């Protein structure tokens, strides 16, 4: 799953390291774009099933419970505050205050810890102002 179907082809003889790197980056860029389109298609399908959420409290609770299949983080977004998974209580702020934790980091660590995937996407990819969204396993 980590190998790409497309590869840099041809002999590297007489080709500079920079030229090889440029070719490889082009292959990776095409693969990332294909993956992004696949995720967008998957997201649209799941949105109709109720297996997606961009509500911060729901995302954090699902991440803590191991229910997040894929977490999407808005690039350059921040969400600070505290979250109590036992009570489901969320206190969030756009800027850090004394005693706050990075809630995006918390959701990322929980998602990865339960075998989920995390992807950073441009803010304009979100249909809401939420800094993150999740595809839920169930």
C-alpha positions as CSV (number, residue, x, y, z in Angstrom):
1,X,0.0,0.0,0.0
2,X,2.9,2.4,0.5
3,X,4.4,1.7,-3.0
4,X,3.1,3.7,-5.9
5,X,2.0,2.0,-9.1
6,X,3.7,4.7,-11.2
7,X,7.5,4.9,-11.0
8,X,10.4,7.0,-12.3
9,X,11.5,5.1,-15.4
10,X,14.6,5.0,-17.5
11,X,18.2,4.8,-16.8
12,X,19.6,7.3,-14.2
13,X,22.9,7.4,-16.0
14,X,23.7,10.9,-17.1
15,X,20.8,12.3,-15.1
16,X,21.5,14.7,-12.3
17,X,20.2,14.1,-8.8
18,X,18.0,17.2,-9.1
19,X,16.4,15.9,-12.3
20,X,15.7,12.5,-10.7
21,X,14.2,14.2,-7.7
22,X,12.0,16.4,-9.9
23,X,10.7,13.4,-11.7
24,X,10.0,11.6,-8.4
25,X,8.2,14.6,-7.0
26,X,6.0,14.7,-10.0
27,X,5.1,11.0,-9.6
28,X,4.3,11.6,-5.9
29,X,2.2,14.7,-6.7
30,X,0.1,12.8,-9.1
31,X,-0.4,10.0,-6.6
32,X,-1.4,12.5,-3.8
33,X,-3.9,14.2,-6.1
34,X,-5.5,10.9,-7.1
35,X,-5.7,9.9,-3.4
36,X,-7.2,13.3,-2.5
37,X,-9.9,12.8,-5.2
38,X,-10.6,9.3,-3.9
39,X,-11.0,10.6,-0.4
40,X,-13.3,13.4,-1.6
41,X,-15.4,10.8,-3.4
42,X,-15.4,8.6,-0.3
43,X,-16.3,11.6,1.9
44,X,-19.3,12.5,-0.3
45,X,-20.6,8.9,-0.1
46,X,-20.2,8.7,3.6
47,X,-21.7,12.1,4.2
48,X,-25.0,10.7,3.1
49,X,-24.7,7.7,5.5
50,X,-24.0,9.8,8.6
51,X,-20.5,8.4,9.1
52,X,-18.8,11.8,8.9
53,X,-18.7,14.7,11.3
54,X,-17.0,18.0,11.6
55,X,-18.4,19.0,15.0
56,X,-15.4,19.3,17.3
57,X,-16.9,17.6,20.3
58,X,-18.1,14.6,18.2
59,X,-14.7,14.3,16.4
60,X,-12.8,14.4,19.7
61,X,-15.1,11.8,21.4
62,X,-14.9,9.5,18.4
63,X,-11.1,9.8,18.2
64,X,-10.8,9.0,22.0
65,X,-13.1,5.9,21.4
66,X,-11.1,4.6,18.4
67,X,-14.0,5.2,16.0
68,X,-12.1,7.6,13.6
69,X,-11.1,5.9,10.3
70,X,-9.7,9.0,8.8
71,X,-9.1,12.5,10.3
72,X,-8.8,15.5,8.1
73,X,-7.1,18.5,9.6
74,X,-7.4,22.0,8.0
75,X,-3.9,23.3,7.2
76,X,-2.7,26.0,9.6
77,X,-5.8,25.6,11.8
78,X,-5.6,25.8,15.6
79,X,-8.1,24.7,18.2
80,X,-7.1,25.1,21.9
81,X,-8.9,24.2,25.0
82,X,-9.8,21.1,27.1
83,X,-11.8,18.0,26.5
84,X,-13.1,15.5,29.0
85,X,-14.0,12.3,27.2
86,X,-15.8,10.8,30.2
87,X,-18.3,13.7,30.4
88,X,-18.0,14.6,26.7
89,X,-17.4,18.2,27.7
90,X,-15.4,20.4,25.3
91,X,-14.2,23.9,26.1
92,X,-12.5,25.3,22.9
93,X,-10.8,28.6,22.1
94,X,-9.3,29.9,18.8
95,X,-6.2,31.0,20.6
96,X,-4.2,29.3,23.4
97,X,-5.0,30.2,27.0
98,X,-3.1,29.1,30.1
99,X,-3.7,25.4,30.7
100,X,-5.1,24.7,27.2
101,X,-4.0,21.8,25.1
102,X,-3.8,21.5,21.3
103,X,-7.0,19.7,20.6
104,X,-6.1,19.0,17.0
105,X,-3.0,17.3,18.3
106,X,-5.0,15.3,20.8
107,X,-7.4,14.1,18.0
108,X,-4.4,13.2,15.8
109,X,-2.7,11.2,18.5
110,X,-5.9,9.3,19.4
111,X,-6.7,8.6,15.8
112,X,-3.2,7.3,15.0
113,X,-3.1,5.3,18.3
114,X,-6.2,3.4,17.2
115,X,-4.9,2.7,13.6
116,X,-6.7,5.6,11.9
117,X,-5.2,7.8,9.2
118,X,-4.6,11.6,9.4
119,X,-4.4,13.9,6.5
120,X,-3.8,17.6,6.3
121,X,-6.0,19.4,3.7
122,X,-6.5,23.1,2.7
123,X,-9.1,24.9,4.7
124,X,-11.2,25.6,1.6
125,X,-11.7,21.8,1.3
126,X,-14.0,22.0,4.3
127,X,-17.6,23.0,3.8
128,X,-17.7,24.5,7.3
129,X,-15.4,26.6,9.6
130,X,-14.4,23.5,11.6
131,X,-10.6,22.9,11.8
132,X,-11.1,19.2,11.4
133,X,-13.5,16.5,10.2
134,X,-13.6,12.8,10.6
135,X,-14.8,9.7,8.7
136,X,-16.1,7.3,11.3
137,X,-15.6,3.6,11.3
138,X,-19.2,3.2,12.6
